[in-house]
Amino acid sequence: MTARTSNSATGDDVARGQPARRPRTADRSQTSGRPEAADRPPVTDRITIGLLPKVSEGLQRLQDKTSMSKTDIVNRAITMYEFIEDQLRVGRDLLIRDSETQEIQKVMIV
């Protein structure tokens, strides 16, 4: 799903990717421990990848923090990376603003 919002500085629409949320453990089927098939989009591709130890540890930390599956985390990561690449390709900057200090930092992806 993609939401659009207006950029007040330029008047342009800015797309913001929002991957579908998966039900938490409490919402899953009582019998299998997995969400019902109707709750999930169809799988169109499967891959097997090797993760570096640091990345594997980060993936585990994300699972612990979010209670999401590895599949859902990777799907969100790819969706976010694609969105960021699209924005950078058209000349936009990726900025992070500290909500307390209002400090703004430019994020560089190399």
C-alpha positions in Angstrom: 0.0 0.0 0.0 1.2 3.5 -0.7 0.0 6.7 0.9 0.5 10.1 -0.7 1.0 13.4 1.0 1.6 16.9 -0.3 5.0 18.5 0.2 4.1 22.0 1.3 7.5 23.4 0.2 7.1 22.4 -3.5 3.5 21.4 -3.8 4.6 18.0 -5.1 3.0 14.8 -4.0 5.4 12.5 -2.1 4.7 8.8 -2.0 5.3 7.0 1.3 5.4 3.2 1.2 3.5 1.4 3.9 3.8 -2.3 3.7 0.8 -4.3 4.9 0.9 -5.3 8.6 0.9 -8.9 9.6 -1.3 -9.9 12.6 0.6 -10.3 15.8 0.9 -13.7 17.5 -2.4 -13.2 19.5 -4.3 -12.7 16.2 -3.1 -15.9 14.6 -5.0 -19.1 14.1 -5.5 -21.2 17.2 -4.8 -24.5 15.4 -1.6 -23.9 13.4 -0.1 -20.9 15.1 0.0 -19.2 11.7 -2.3 -16.6 10.2 -5.0 -17.9 8.0 -4.0 -18.1 4.3 -6.6 -15.4 3.4 -4.7 -12.9 5.7 -1.6 -13.0 3.6 -0.9 -12.0 0.1 0.1 -14.7 -2.3 3.8 -15.7 -2.5 5.2 -14.9 -6.0 8.9 -15.7 -5.4 11.0 -17.5 -2.9 14.8 -17.0 -2.4 17.4 -18.5 -0.1 20.1 -16.2 1.0 23.1 -16.3 3.3 23.2 -13.5 5.9 26.4 -12.1 7.4 26.5 -12.7 11.2 26.0 -9.0 11.9 22.9 -8.9 9.6 21.5 -12.1 11.1 21.8 -10.6 14.6 20.1 -7.4 13.4 17.3 -9.5 11.9 16.8 -11.3 15.2 16.7 -8.1 17.1 14.0 -6.8 14.8 12.0 -10.0 15.3 12.3 -9.6 19.0 11.2 -5.9 18.9 8.4 -6.3 16.4 7.2 -9.9 16.7 7.2 -10.0 12.9 8.4 -12.9 10.9 11.7 -12.8 9.0 9.7 -12.8 5.8 7.7 -9.8 6.8 10.8 -7.9 7.9 12.6 -8.6 4.7 9.6 -7.7 2.6 9.4 -4.3 4.4 13.1 -3.8 4.0 13.0 -4.3 0.3 9.9 -2.1 -0.1 11.6 0.7 1.9 14.9 0.3 0.0 13.1 0.6 -3.3 11.2 3.7 -2.1 14.4 5.3 -1.0 16.2 4.5 -4.2 13.4 5.9 -6.3 13.5 9.2 -4.2 17.3 9.5 -4.5 17.1 8.8 -8.3 14.9 11.8 -8.9 17.1 14.1 -6.9 15.5 14.1 -3.4 17.6 13.9 -0.2 17.0 11.4 2.6 16.9 13.5 5.9 16.5 12.5 9.5 15.2 15.1 11.9 15.7 14.8 15.7 12.2 15.7 17.1 13.7 17.1 20.3 16.5 19.2 19.0 15.2 19.7 15.5 18.7 18.9 14.2 18.5 17.6 10.6 21.1 15.1 9.2 21.4 14.0 5.6 21.6 10.2 5.3 24.1 9.0 2.7 23.6 5.5 1.3 26.7 4.2 -0.5 
